[in-house]
Amino acid sequence: MTFLQPFILWGLPLILVPVLIHLINRLRHRRQQWAAMRFLLSATRSSISHAKLRQFLVLFFRVMAVLALILFLSRPLAGGWLGWALSPAPDAIILLLDRSASMETKLPGSQVTRREQALRLLTETARGFQQSSHVVLIDSASRTPQEVANVASLSGLPASAATDTAADFPALIQTAVQWLIENRAGTAELWIASDLQQSNWQPGDSRWTTVTSQLAALPQKVRVRLLTFGTSNELNTGVALREVVRRQRGDEGELNFTVDFQRQSAAKESLPVTLTVDGVTAQNDLAIDGPGLRWRHKAGLGGRKTGGWGSILIPQDGNVRDNAAYFVYGTETPMRAEVVSADAGSARYFQLAAQALARGTNDSVRIIKAEDSSSLGAGDVTLMLWQGALPDAAPAEKIRSFVEEGGAVMFFPPGTPDGQRFNGVGWGEVQGVAAEAGFRVARWDEDQGPLARTDEGISLPLNLVTFQRRQGLVAPNGGLAVMAAFEDGAPFLARQTIGRGEIYFCASQPRAEWSSLGQGAVLVPMIQRLWQTGTRRLQNATSISCGELSAADRGRQWVAVDGNVPKDIRVQAGVYRSGDRFMAVNRPGVEDELEVMDAAQAKKLFGDLPFQMLEERRATTDALQGEIWRVLLFGMMAFLLGEGILMLPPRAVQMQSRMPV
């Protein structure tokens, strides 16, 4: 038995208080020998023995009442039938199982994962309800209700196996609510097994208000039981691929990797990393001193012109689902760009910056007018630079389709207020300052994106660029990732992701009256990175997060090529092929966010619904633990009632007190 408030147990010596009171009370009555009463001793000896027994029972009941009170306040947990089976069996038990990658973390001192332990405990406990309740399983990966006829087979179901996906708990509980409505079940209980990873529960999501209101409005009574796990785990290191870019160096190509390693230990150690590119394996020993490391690495491709795939592996540890990252890369792609500008001067800046990078002829960069949108984004174009009022109608649809295919677009301000919106984002007021003052960019993302450091680790001189004018961004619905910001916090460069491609909004222009961007030290490498990003549009190689397969791709036949074991592209990471198309699938980035909600925050999400939280810390428990404070509360009341009955005077004394004198 464990306790949620164990410090209350320091009050256990208080059970001696009734004993002390009893002993002190006995000292108040001293024996006095009285010769005239000695003949009565033999007559009253039997009644004295009964009185002592009654006094002993009174003392016992008082001690047990105090003990029950102390245990009640300490909130004890009991396992098995005592913890969860004291209440009547509900008509329906809905098991909500978290199958996210973080649930594969091993419990301390064992090889059992959180998911495996959750299944073991749920199976053991649900067995007692199987004859009287409908047991339904809804997992976080498929969110498809499945009735479980035999709970003993729960751990062997495909819907309970390990995955590399993330969980969406507002959507998961919404599925449970919909099942209750459609099946018109009676009393119901939601048994949730999760590690309370904050990125999966999304406590700030507005859907929680809707789903809890729906649960509270159901005609039947619904109880929520949450099984979670302590934060103590086996030591673990995770690997995440942030970026892989194919670049051409003369006649030879190379892959540039940006990889993050995150771990629980801060001790200095050597981590062996195995990099595989097209079947060729190389091992690198990295010295890690701290909880994380960003690793930049290059791998040569020689004269290879075609695409390929590979992986980055580290040794198995506390969670085997975060020890691998997969990638694919496409063929060498010619870079072509389109420049749409309302100002001839700005268009010339963009053209010169782009042609400085193009490996083709001058037709690598084409300047077109905004109204001439018939061929916009067609053919082998990978980058589009747009300066002026945001597109609408047909041009906007062409650009949106271009980005969804993998292209890259950067919008520059028109210089006047623009009421038009593109994907929910628009231009605000133009702001200017004196030339000697100027706006300055204070921070930007140097690890990835258009403003990342060079291959030699040198930062772009963005802090030296002066801005006399800028135009603010208007994004009422959010959805913008700020890649660089001015000193006052206003965004200089912001990003949106649509489909396979990216949209960028830059708050200034390269013209001299706007900024010194036109000098090229920042503008040229920024356009170069965008151009390389846009090559995804022409490649048959795609990277996605596990669980985010599009409807069109779900209809294709995918075969895993990174091993001999068959895999399911919907829930397992790896490299897959369908025809001539390759796809790398990795666990979602949110699974690397380690923040965990606490019990109070989890309970608050369910409002006034009956809620019980159970925390499992060990892998040896064979049954769920539940609070038994109600039993102790009723026990205390029973002891006090018994003590009161024993304290009543004997019936003969009561009758005598009623007789007239």
N, C-alpha and C positions, 0 to 999 in steps of 0.2 A: 504494500500500500504506500502510495506517495501523497504528498500534500501540496496544494497550490500556495498556501500561506504557512510554511513550516515554522516561522518565528512564533506563531501563536502557541506552539507546543512547549515553549518555555514556561507557560502558565500551568503545566501539568501538576506541579507541587500544590496547586490550589485545591486539589481533591482531598488534601489532608485537613482542610479547614473544618469540614463537618466533624471529623474525628476529634480535632482539638476542642471544638465547642462542646462536644459530647463529654469529653474527659473533664473539662473545666466545670461543666454543669454538675457532674457527679461529685466533684470536690466540695460543692456548696452544701451538701447534705452529709453530715458526719454521723456515724452510728453512736447511739447512746444506749447503754444497757439499762433495762427497766424490768425489775424482777416480776412485777405484776403481769407483764405481757409475755413472759417466757412460755406460758402454757399454750399460747397461740401459734408458736413457731411451727409446730408440727402440722397445724391445720392449714397454714398458709404457704407451706413449702412448695406444693404443687403449683399454686397460682403464681408464685415468684418465678418459677422456671418459664412459665408462659410469658410473663412480662419481660424477662430477659430476651427471649426469642423475638418478641415484637420490637424491642428496642434495637436489637441487632439488625433486623430487617429495615427499620426506619433509617438507621445509620447507613446501611448498604445502599438503599434507594437514594439517599442524599448524595453519597459519594458518586454513584453512577450518574446522577443528574448533572453534577458539576463536570464529570468526565465527558459526558455527551455534549455539553455546552462548549467545552474547549475544543473537542474534535470537530464539532459543527463549524466553529469559527475558523479553524485551520483548513477547511475545504478539502477533505481527503478524497483521493481517487481510488477506486477499486476496480479490478479487472473482471473480465468475463461476464457471466450472467448477472453478477451483483452490480456491475457498473452500468450496463446498458439494457439489461433485460428486466429490470424492476417495473418499468412502465409497460402498459398494455401494448401489444403488437399493432403497428399501424397497418392500414390496408395496402399501402405502397411504400417501398423503400427505394429511393433513387440514388444510386451510387455515382457520384461525380468524381471521376478519376483524372488527376493531373498526369499527363504523359509527356510533359515537356522534358527537354534535355537535362535540366537541372535536377529532376527527380531521379536521375541515375547516379547521383552522388551517394557514396557508400556511408553507412552509419559507422560511428566510431568503433574501432576494434573488431570489425567484421567485414565480410565480403558481400553483405546484403545491402542492396540499394534501398533508397527511400520508397521507390515504387514497389519493389518486391515485398518490403515489410508492410506497406499499406495494403497490398492485396492479401497478404497472409492474415492480417488482423481483420480486415473486412470479411474475408471468407469465414474465419472462425466465429465472428459475431453474428453474421447474417445466417449462419446455419441454424441458429435457434429460432429464427423468424420464418424460415423457408416454408413451413407448412401452413402458415397463417397470413403471409404477406406476399405481394408481388414484388419481386426484386428486379429492378431495371438498371442497366449500366449505360451511362453516357460518358464517353471519354473525350478529352480535350482536343484530340487530333481530328477525329471525324465528326464529333458532335451529333452522332446518330444514335437514338435510343434503341437499346437491345435488351429484350427480356431474358433473364437468366433463369432457366428452368432448374439447373443444378448448380448451386453456388460453389460446390467443390471443384467445378471446372473453370472457375472465374479466372485464375491465373494462366490458364492455357488458351484463353480466347485471343484471337488476333487483335481485338479492340483493347486489350490490356497490355500489349507488348511494348517494349521500349521504342521511343522515337527520338528524332532530332528536331522536333518542332517546338514552338512556343505555345502557350495557352492563352486563351481569351476568356477570362472568367465571367465578365458580364454577358457575353454571348452564350457561354456554357449554361449558366443559370437560366437565361432566357429560354433555352431549349427545354430545360426541365419544367419551367412554367407552362410552356406550350403543350408538353406531354400531359401534364396534370389537367389542363383545360380540355384537351381532346379526348382523354380517356375517362374523365369525370370520376377520378379516384376519390375514395373517402379520405380518412386521415392519412397524412403522408409525412415522411421524414426524408430530408436531404442529407445523405452521408457524403461529406466532401473530404477527399484525401489530397493534400497539397502541401508544398513547402513554403507557401505564402510569399513567393517571390513577387515583389512589388510591380515589376514590369508586366507580369502576367495578370495580376489582379486589377491593375489600373484603378486605384481607389478614387482618383479624381475624375473618372469618366462619368458623364451625365447619365449614362444608361443605368447606373446603379439605382438612381431614384425611381426610374420607370419600373425596373424589374422587382424591386422590393415592394413597391406599391401594388403591383400585380399579385405578388405572393400574399400580401396582407388582405387583398380584396377577394381572394378565393373563398368559396363557401365552406370548404373543409379546413380543418386545423392542420397547419404545417409547422414542423419543428426542424431546425437546422442543427446538425452535429458536424463539427469540423475536426478532422484528424490532421494534425500537423507535426512537425519535427523540430527538434532543437537546432540551434545554429552550429553546434559542434559537429564537425565532419572529419573524414580522413583528409590528409594534406593533398592538395590538388593544384595542377597547373593547366591552364587552358590556352589554346592557340586559336587565333582569329586572323584571317587574311583580310587586310583592309584594302589593298589595291594591287593589281598586277597589270603592267603596261608593256606592250610590245613596242620596241623602238628599233629603228634601223640605224646602224653605224656604218656608213659606206655600203659595202656589199654584204655585210653580215648583220644579223639581227640579234637582239638580246631581250630578255624578260627582266623587268625591274619589279621587285616585290617589296611590299610594305606589310610587315607581319607584327601583330601584337601578341605578347605573352603575358598572361595575368595569373598570379598564384597567391596562395594564402600565406606562405612563409616569407619572411623578410631576410632570411639567412642567405649568405653568399654561397652559390653552388654552380656547378657546371651542368648545363642542360643539353643533351644530345638531340639534335634536330636533323631529321632525315628528309631531304628534298628530292623528289622524283619528278623528272621532266621527260615525258615520252619514253618511259621505261628505264631511263638512265638515273641511277641513284647516287647521291652524294650525301655524306654526313658532315654536319658542322656542329662543333661544341661551343655553345654560347655561355659566357659567364654572366650570371644574373645576380645582382646585388640589390634586392628590394622586391616590392610586391609586383612590379611590372617592368616590361622592356619592350621597346619598339625596335624591330630589326629590319634594316634595309639591306637587300641582297640583289645581286645580278647573276643571271644564268645565261650563258651564251647559246645562241641557236645556230651559229655558223651561217652557211648559205641557205638554210632551210627556208622555203617560201610558204609552205603550207602551215595549217594550224595544228594544234595538239592539246594535250592535257597533262595534268600532274597533281601532286599532293604534297603536303607538308605534315609530317608526323612527329610526335613526341612519345616517350614511353608511357605505358598505361599507369594510372595512379588512382586517385580517389573518385574519378568520374571518367569512364572510357569514352563518353559521348563528346567530350571537348578536346580530344587528343589529336584530331585530324582536321585539316582544312584542304579543300579541293579547288582546283582552278582549271579553266580552259582558256585558250587564246586562239585568235583567228589568223587568217592568212595575211600576208603583207598587203596592205590596202592603199591605193592611191588616195591622197588627200585633196579634196576639192571643197571650196567654200563659196558661199553667196553672201554678198554685202548689200543690204537694203538700207539706204540712208536718205533722209530728207535734206541733208546738207552735203554739198560736194566736197567741202574741206574735210569733214569727218570721214566720208567714204574713202578719200585718198589715204588718210592715216591707216584705216583698217586694211586697205588693199596692200599697202607697203609692208605692214606688219605680217600679213598672211603670206605674201610672196617671199618674204625672207626665209620662210620655213618650208615652202613647197618644194618638193623634189622634181616636180614636173615643169611644164612650160608656163607662160604667163596666163594661159587659160585655166590655171588651177584656181584662180579667184575671179568671180564674175560679179560685176556691179549691176544691179537691176533696180527698177523703180518699184515703189510699194504698190502702185496700181497695176503693175504688170505681174500678176500673180498666177498666170496660167501654168508656168513651169516651175513654180516655187518648190524647192525641196525635192526635185525630181532627179532621177538618175543616180549617179554615184556621189552626190553631195553628202558630206558628213558634218559640216559646220555652217551655221547661219548667224550672221551678225546683223542686228536690226537697230537702227537709230532713227527715232522719230515717234510719232503717235503710235500707240499699240494697235496691232492688227485687229480687225473685226470681220465678221461674216466669213466669206470663203477663204481669205488668206489665213485667218485664225485657225480654221479647221485643217488647212493644209499643214500649218506649222505644228499643230497638236499631233497630227498623224505622223509627221516627220520625227518628232521627239519620241513618241511611243514606239517607233521602230528602232530607236537607239541613237538618233541624232542628237547634236548639242546645239543650243541656241543661247545667245547672249543679247539681252536688250539694253540699249543705252538710252538715256533720257532725251525727250524731244526739246527741252528748254522752255516749254510752256505748260501750264496745267492741262492735264489730259483726263477727261472723264471716262475714257474707255478702260475696260478691264480685260486682262488676259489671264485665264485660269485663276480668277479671284484677286489678282494683284494689279495695281495701277500706280500712276505717277502722281505725286502731290505737288506742293509748292516748290518753286525754285528759290534757293537760298544762296546769298553771296556775302563775301567779306572782303575787307581791304587786301590788296595784293601782298603787303608786308606781313599780314597776320596769317591768313589762310587756314583752311581746315587740314587736320592731320589724322592719318589712320593710326590708331593706337594698338590694335591687336588684330591678328588674322591667323587662320589655320595654316600652319607651316608643315603639317604632317601629310596632308592629302589635299587633292583638289587643285584648282588653277594657280593658287598662290603657295604651293608647297616648295620646300627647299630644292635646290638643284641636286643633281646626282652626286656632286662633291660635298653636299651638306651645307651649301652656302644659302643664306636667306635672301629672298628678293628684297631690294631696297625700297619697299613700299613706304616705310616710315620717312623717307626722304622726299617723297612726292608731295608737292603742295597743291591744294585745291582751292580755287577762288570761288567756284560755283559747284553746287550739288543740287540734286532734286530728290526729295524724299520719296519713300515707298509707302504705298497704302495697301495694307493687307488685312481687311476686317476679320477674316476667318482664320488668320494665322497660316500655318503650313509652310512658312519660310525658314530655312536654315541659314543663319547669318554666318558667312565665311570670313568676313572682315568688317570691322566697325570703326567709326571715327572716335575721337576722344570723348565726345559727349554721348556716345552709345548709339548714335544713328548708324544704320547699316550702310556700308560702302558696297559690299558684294553679298548677295543672298541667292539661295539655290532652292529650286523645286525639282522633285523627281516625278516623272510621268512615264509609266511603262518601263522600257529599257533605257530611256534617255534622260537628259537633264536640261533644265532651264535656269539661266542665270540672269540676274538683274544688277547692273552696275550703275551706281548713283551719280557718276560724272562722265564727262566726255574727254577725249584726248586733245581737243583743240586748245590752243594756248590761252585763250580767254577763260577757259574752264579749269585746266589743270596742266601739270607737267607730265602727264601720262604719255603724251606723244613722243617723248624722248626715247621711249622704247625699252628701257631696262626692265620695266614691269609688264608693259602691254604685250611685247613679243612673246615672252615665255608663258604669259597667261593664255594667249590665243593658241600657242602650241599645245598646252595641256588640254584645252577644250577640243582642239582638232583631233587629238588622239582619243579622247573620250568618245567623240562622235563616230569613230570607225566601227563601233558596235553595230551600227545600222547595216553595214555591208557584210558582217561576219556571221557565220553559222555557229558561232560559239556564244553561249549565254550563261550567265551566272544568276542564280536566284537563291532566296532563303527557303529552307525546308518548310513545306506547308503552304507556299504561295504559288503553286503551279496554276497557270491560267486555265480557263475552261477549254480553250482550243488545244492546249498542250496535253490536257488530261485525256483527250480523245486519241492521242498518238500512242504507239507502242514504244516503250523505252526499255533499253537493256543496259544494265550496269557494266562498265568496262574497267572499273578499278579493282576488280577481284573476281574470284570464281563463284562467290556466294550470291545467289539471286537477291535483289533488293527491290523495295517499293519506292519509287521516286516521290510519292506523296508524303512519306513520313521518314525516309532514311537519307542521310547525306551520302554523297558520292559523285561519281562522274557517269553520266548516262548518254546513250546514243540512240537517235531515231533517224534512220536513213543516213544522210550526210551531215546531220546536225548534232552537235555536242552540247551538253548542258552540265554545268557544275552546280551542285546543290550543297549548301552548307547550313548549319544550324543558324537561326536568326540571331542578329546581334544583341537583341534584348536579353538573350539567355546569358550574356556575359555581365549583365548588371546584377550585382550581388545584394542590393538592398532588399530587406525582408520586412514585412509588416509585423506589428506586434499584435497581441491578443485584443487589446482595446480597440485598435483600428479595424480589425477584422469584424468584431462584434458590432461596431458602429455601422458598418455597411449594410447590415440586415435590419436596422431600425429596431422596432418593437417585437420582432418575431422571436419566439422561444429559441434560444441559442445556447449551445454547449460546445466548448472548445476543449479538445483533448490533445495533449502534447506527448508524443512518443520519442523518447531519447535513446532507447537501447534496441538492439536487434534480437534480444532474447525473449521479449514479452510475447506471449502466445494469444493474447486476447486484448481487446480494446479496454481502456480504462475510462470509467465514468465517475462523475461526482455522486457521492451518496449522502450529501448533507441532509436531504429530506428524511432519510432513515434515522439519522442521528437526532434531528429535530423532533420527530415523532417519538423516538426513544426517550428523550429528555422529558417530554410531556407525560409519557407513560410512567416514568419513575417518580415524577412529582405527584401524579395522581395516586400512585400506589402508596407513597409516603403520607399523603393526606388522608387516605382511607385508614391506614394503620394508626394515625394520630387521633382518630375519633375515639371517644370514651366507650367502654363496654356497654352493651345493651342494658344490662341490669342497672348500671349506674344511671343511664338515661331514664329508665322507667322510674327509678327511685326519686330522681330530681323532679319528676312530674307529679308525685304523690303529694296531697295536701298535708301540711304540718299540723 
